[in-house]
Amino acid sequence: MRVETSEFILEVPGDWEQFPGDDAEQLQFHSAELGASIVVSWLFAQVPREKMLEAAQAVLDSRIRSADQLEARIDETVVELFDDEPMAHALEIGQTSTGIYRFEGWVTEAKFLSLWVGVEGDDTGRAAGIFKSVFGGFSFYIP
């Protein structure tokens, strides 16, 4: 599957199918073969460089609150500001009662962009392979 928008490119092998959603700034996909889901979302905003790290932390804090409501176990979190690119980054990896997920969010001067991947089951090796494939096939435009 290859999806190309004005904001990102997502190219992943397998039986991924897009399913409808109500949000014009969000795309959702599912692979029955892999037992996995992808959600890509974006929100346009003006974010000055000096606020990018703070904005990325706010994104992560929101994800952590969501994880708490789902009674998820969070295994790893990271928030960082890149020196060589005009961008901040947030990462969360965790587990719910039904699977393993990885979330990454990026803050640029013009938008927030998020990629969430959920894998059914508790096989961390299988999930890591799916994460590598999806995140490796994802790129986006930095305005």
Secondary structure as the mmCIF struct_conf table of DSSP 4:
data_model
#
loop_
_struct_conf.conf_type_id
_struct_conf.id
_struct_conf.beg_label_comp_id
_struct_conf.beg_label_asym_id
_struct_conf.beg_label_seq_id
_struct_conf.end_label_comp_id
_struct_conf.end_label_asym_id
_struct_conf.end_label_seq_id
STRN STRN1 ARG A 2 GLU A 4
BEND BEND1 SER A 6 GLU A 7
STRN STRN2 PHE A 8 GLU A 11
BEND BEND2 GLY A 14 GLY A 14
STRN STRN3 GLU A 17 PHE A 19
BEND BEND3 ASP A 22 ASP A 22
TURN_TY1_P TURN_TY1_P1 ALA A 24 GLU A 25
STRN STRN4 GLN A 26 SER A 31
TURN_TY1_P TURN_TY1_P2 ALA A 32 GLY A 35
STRN STRN5 ALA A 36 PHE A 44
HELX_RH_AL_P HELX_RH_AL_P1 ARG A 49 GLN A 69
TURN_TY1_P TURN_TY1_P3 LEU A 70 GLU A 71
HELX_LH_PP_P HELX_LH_PP_P1 ALA A 72 ALA A 72
STRN STRN6 ARG A 73 LEU A 81
BEND BEND4 ASP A 83 PRO A 86
STRN STRN7 MET A 87 GLN A 95
BEND BEND5 SER A 97 THR A 98
STRN STRN8 GLY A 99 THR A 108
BEND BEND6 GLU A 109 ALA A 110
STRN STRN9 LYS A 111 GLU A 120
BEND BEND7 GLY A 121 ASP A 122
HELX_RH_AL_P HELX_RH_AL_P2 THR A 124 GLY A 136
TURN_TY1_P TURN_TY1_P4 GLY A 137 GLY A 137
STRN STRN10 PHE A 138 PHE A 140
#
